Amino acid sequence: MKLRGWQQTVVYSVLVLISISTLLPFLWMVLTSFKPESEVNELNPIPKSWQFGNYAEVMKQAPFFGRYYVNSLLIASWVTFLTVLTSAMAAYAFARLRWPGRNAVFTLYLATMMIPGVVTMIPNFQIMVDLRLLDTYTGLIVPASFSAFGTFMLRQFMLSIPRALDEASVLDGASAWRVFLDVILPLARPGMITLAIFTFLGNYGSLFWPLIMVKSESMRTLPIGLISFDSLYNKATHLMMAASVMSLVPPLLLFLVGQKYLVKGIQLGAVKG
C-alpha cells in the first residue's frame, strides 16, 4: 500500500521522534564521558573542556577493567560459536531428516521458549556446582550454548532450501553429513550470521548468570565490572560513562559491520519455500 503525501509526513515525523529519543541517552553518555567532574551536572551537554584522559583514568582506577573486557569477549564469542553450531545441527535434523516423532520433539523443544530464564537459572546453577564448574569459563559458556530460538530460526531457513539439492547430492553419493556441510550450511549462511549477531549481543551484556556463577575478580565480566565500578566511584559519573562507552565498542562495531546481513537474514527467514 502506497502512502499519501501527508501520511508519509506523519510516519517520518514519528520515526524521527523515536530515533531522537533513542539516540539522546547514547549521545549524553558519550558527551558526559569527555566532561570533567565539575561539569557533569550542568545542563549544557557539550563539554567546555574536553577530558580525553577520562578513559585512561578508568583503566587506572580499575586495573581489572581490561580483564573484564577479555572475559566478556571470550565468553560471548564461544557462546556464539557453540550456539550457531548446535542450532544448525538441530535445525538440520528437524528440517531435512525424517525420523519418528520429529514434529512432536520439535514442538516440545519450542515449548521451552515459554519458560522464563529465571525459572531454570537455579537448577542450572546447582548442576554447575555438582559438576564443579563454578567460577570457570566452562560453567559460564556451556549452559548458554543451546538455543531453541536459534534452532527454530535456522530451521525456517533450511525449510526454504529446495529439497532437490539434497536429492541431487545423495544421488552423487553424498552422506547426510556431507549434504549438511556442503549444501545446507552455505545456503543458510545469512541466517547463521543473523543468529550469531543476536547471540553475541545478548551474551556480551549478560549479567545474572555470570553474577551467580563468578566468585573471583579475575572471572568477572563487563556488566559485573560496571556495577562494582559504580559502587566504588558512585560520584564519578564522567568515569562511569567513559567505562560504559568503552564497553559498547565491540557490539556497536559488530552491529555496523553485520547490519546488512542482519536485515537480509530476517527477510529471508520470514519466507518459507
C-alpha distance (Angstrom), angle and dihedral (degrees) to the residues before:
residue distance angle dihedral
M1 . . .
K2 3.78 . .
L3 3.79 116.2 .
R4 3.78 121.2 -131.4
G5 3.77 122.7 -123.1
W6 3.81 97.3 -94.5
Q7 3.80 91.2 42.0
Q8 3.79 90.9 54.8
T9 3.80 89.6 49.7
V10 3.81 91.7 52.9
V11 3.80 93.4 45.6
Y12 3.81 94.2 47.9
S13 3.81 91.7 45.3
V14 3.80 90.9 53.8
L15 3.81 91.0 47.0
V16 3.81 91.3 50.1
L17 3.82 91.4 50.7
I18 3.80 91.3 49.0
S19 3.82 90.7 48.3
I20 3.80 92.4 50.0
S21 3.81 92.9 48.0
T22 3.81 89.2 49.6
L23 3.80 96.0 47.1
L24 3.81 98.5 42.6
P25 3.84 96.4 76.4
F26 3.80 90.0 47.0
L27 3.82 92.7 49.3
W28 3.81 90.7 46.7
M29 3.80 90.1 52.0
V30 3.81 93.2 49.9
L31 3.81 94.5 45.9
T32 3.81 93.0 45.2
S33 3.79 90.1 52.5
F34 3.82 88.0 65.7
K35 3.81 96.1 47.2
P36 3.79 126.4 99.8
E37 3.79 114.6 -118.2
S38 3.81 91.7 -103.9
E39 3.84 92.2 61.8
V40 3.81 99.5 45.9
N41 3.81 95.7 97.7
E42 3.80 96.1 42.7
L43 3.81 118.9 113.1
N44 3.78 92.9 -131.5
P45 3.83 104.6 94.3
I46 3.82 93.8 -160.8
P47 3.82 113.6 83.2
K48 3.79 114.6 -120.1
S49 3.77 89.3 -153.8
W50 3.79 115.6 30.1
Q51 3.80 110.0 -138.8
F52 3.80 106.5 -162.1
G53 3.78 88.0 166.9
N54 3.82 90.9 73.9
Y55 3.79 89.2 87.5
A56 3.79 92.7 53.0
E57 3.80 88.6 46.2
V58 3.81 90.0 57.1
M59 3.80 90.8 56.4
K60 3.80 89.5 46.6
Q61 3.81 95.5 48.9
A62 3.83 93.3 41.8
P63 3.82 107.9 33.4
F64 3.82 90.5 174.8
F65 3.82 91.5 59.3
G66 3.79 91.4 94.8
R67 3.80 89.3 52.5
Y68 3.81 90.4 51.7
Y69 3.79 88.0 52.0
V70 3.80 92.9 52.5
N71 3.81 92.2 46.0
S72 3.81 93.3 51.9
L73 3.80 93.1 46.8
L74 3.80 92.7 45.5
I75 3.80 95.5 47.5
A76 3.81 94.9 42.7
S77 3.82 91.8 47.6
W78 3.81 94.4 50.2
V79 3.80 92.8 44.3
T80 3.80 89.5 49.9
F81 3.80 93.4 49.9
L82 3.81 94.4 46.5
T83 3.81 93.6 43.2
V84 3.80 92.9 52.5
L85 3.81 90.4 45.4
T86 3.81 96.9 48.8
S87 3.81 93.2 39.9
A88 3.80 92.2 50.9
M89 3.81 92.5 49.6
A90 3.81 93.0 46.8
A91 3.80 92.1 44.4
Y92 3.81 90.4 52.2
A93 3.80 90.7 52.3
F94 3.80 92.1 49.5
A95 3.82 96.8 41.5
R96 3.81 106.3 36.7
L97 3.81 110.0 18.5
R98 3.80 123.3 75.7
W99 3.81 116.3 -142.2
P100 3.83 135.3 146.1
G101 3.80 115.1 -80.5
R102 3.79 94.0 10.1
N103 3.81 96.2 138.9
A104 3.82 93.0 43.4
V105 3.80 92.1 51.6
F106 3.80 90.8 47.0
T107 3.81 90.8 51.4
L108 3.81 91.0 50.9
Y109 3.79 89.9 47.0
L110 3.80 91.1 52.6
A111 3.81 90.2 47.4
T112 3.81 88.9 66.1
M113 3.82 87.3 69.6
M114 3.80 87.7 70.0
I115 3.82 91.7 61.0
P116 3.84 111.6 91.4
G117 3.78 114.3 -122.1
V118 3.81 92.5 -124.1
V119 3.82 89.3 62.6
T120 3.81 93.3 60.9
M121 3.80 96.3 34.8
I122 3.81 96.8 87.3
P123 3.85 94.8 45.3
N124 3.81 89.4 48.5
F125 3.78 90.0 48.4
Q126 3.80 91.6 51.6
I127 3.81 90.4 50.1
M128 3.80 90.2 51.9
V129 3.81 90.0 49.7
D130 3.81 91.4 50.3
L131 3.81 90.1 49.5
R132 3.83 90.2 47.4
L133 3.78 92.0 -121.5
L134 3.80 96.2 129.2
D135 3.80 113.2 131.6
T136 3.82 93.1 11.0
Y137 3.79 134.2 116.1
T138 3.80 90.0 -121.7
G139 3.80 91.4 56.8
L140 3.79 91.0 50.2
I141 3.80 96.0 45.1
V142 3.81 110.0 36.8
P143 3.86 100.6 56.7
A144 3.82 90.5 52.3
S145 3.81 95.3 47.4
F146 3.81 98.7 85.5
S147 3.79 120.4 72.6
A148 3.80 128.5 -177.0
F149 3.79 88.5 -168.9
G150 3.80 91.1 52.9
T151 3.79 91.2 49.5
F152 3.80 91.6 49.6
M153 3.79 92.4 47.0
L154 3.81 95.6 49.9
R155 3.79 91.5 42.2
Q156 3.81 88.7 60.2
F157 3.79 89.6 52.5
M158 3.78 92.7 49.2
L159 3.79 92.3 48.3
S160 3.81 88.3 58.7
I161 3.82 91.5 57.7
P162 3.84 111.7 95.2
R163 3.80 112.5 -108.4
A164 3.79 89.0 -140.4
L165 3.80 87.4 79.6
D166 3.81 91.0 57.6
E167 3.78 92.1 46.9
A168 3.79 93.0 49.0
S169 3.81 90.6 51.0
V170 3.81 92.0 48.5
L171 3.82 90.4 50.9
D172 3.80 87.5 53.8
G173 3.81 88.6 56.2
A174 3.81 100.2 -99.1
S175 3.80 118.5 151.3
A176 3.82 123.5 -133.2
W177 3.80 88.7 -100.5
R178 3.82 91.6 51.8
V179 3.82 91.2 48.0
F180 3.80 88.7 52.4
L181 3.81 93.8 50.3
D182 3.80 101.2 38.2
V183 3.81 103.7 31.3
I184 3.79 113.5 20.3
L185 3.81 102.5 37.5
P186 3.84 96.6 51.8
L187 3.81 91.3 49.3
A188 3.81 92.3 45.8
R189 3.81 92.9 51.5
P190 3.85 95.9 109.9
G191 3.79 90.2 54.5
M192 3.80 92.3 46.3
I193 3.80 91.7 51.0
T194 3.80 90.5 48.8
L195 3.80 91.2 49.8
A196 3.81 90.4 47.0
I197 3.81 91.6 54.3
F198 3.81 93.0 48.0
T199 3.80 91.9 46.4
F200 3.80 95.6 47.5
L201 3.80 93.5 47.9
G202 3.80 91.7 47.8
N203 3.80 96.2 48.4
Y204 3.80 97.8 38.2
G205 3.81 88.7 64.8
S206 3.81 96.1 37.8
L207 3.81 112.5 137.1
F208 3.81 115.5 162.9
W209 3.81 100.3 53.7
P210 3.84 95.0 47.9
L211 3.80 88.9 42.4
I212 3.82 93.1 62.2
M213 3.80 95.7 34.2
V214 3.80 101.0 48.6
K215 3.79 124.8 77.8
S216 3.80 106.1 157.4
E217 3.78 122.9 67.9
S218 3.81 91.8 -129.3
M219 3.84 90.3 63.7
R220 3.80 97.1 50.5
T221 3.79 120.8 120.2
L222 3.81 127.9 -140.6
P223 3.84 97.6 -93.2
I224 3.81 90.4 53.1
G225 3.79 90.1 43.9
L226 3.81 91.6 52.7
I227 3.81 91.0 51.4
S228 3.80 92.4 50.2
F229 3.81 90.8 44.5
D230 3.80 90.7 52.5
S231 3.81 91.9 48.9
L232 3.80 91.7 51.3
Y233 3.81 96.5 42.5
N234 3.79 102.9 25.4
K235 3.80 92.4 152.9
A236 3.81 95.2 48.7
T237 3.80 95.6 85.3
H238 3.80 92.2 158.0
L239 3.81 91.4 56.9
M240 3.80 91.8 45.1
M241 3.79 89.9 53.8
A242 3.80 91.0 48.1
A243 3.80 89.8 52.6
S244 3.80 90.2 48.3
V245 3.81 92.4 50.9
M246 3.80 90.3 50.5
S247 3.79 90.7 51.4
L248 3.83 91.4 52.1
V249 3.80 96.3 56.4
P250 3.86 99.6 86.6
P251 3.84 97.6 47.2
L252 3.80 91.1 42.4
L253 3.81 92.1 52.4
L254 3.79 90.9 45.5
F255 3.79 91.3 51.7
L256 3.81 93.4 48.1
V257 3.81 92.7 48.4
G258 3.80 95.8 42.6
Q259 3.80 99.6 37.3
K260 3.81 95.2 105.1
Y261 3.81 91.2 48.1
L262 3.79 89.8 47.9
V263 3.80 93.6 54.7
K264 3.80 93.0 41.9
G265 3.79 92.1 48.2
I266 3.79 93.9 50.9
Q267 3.81 91.6 47.7
L268 3.81 94.0 49.4
G269 3.79 93.0 43.4
A270 3.78 91.0 56.3
V271 3.81 91.6 62.0
K272 3.78 121.4 72.3
G273 3.78 116.0 -164.3
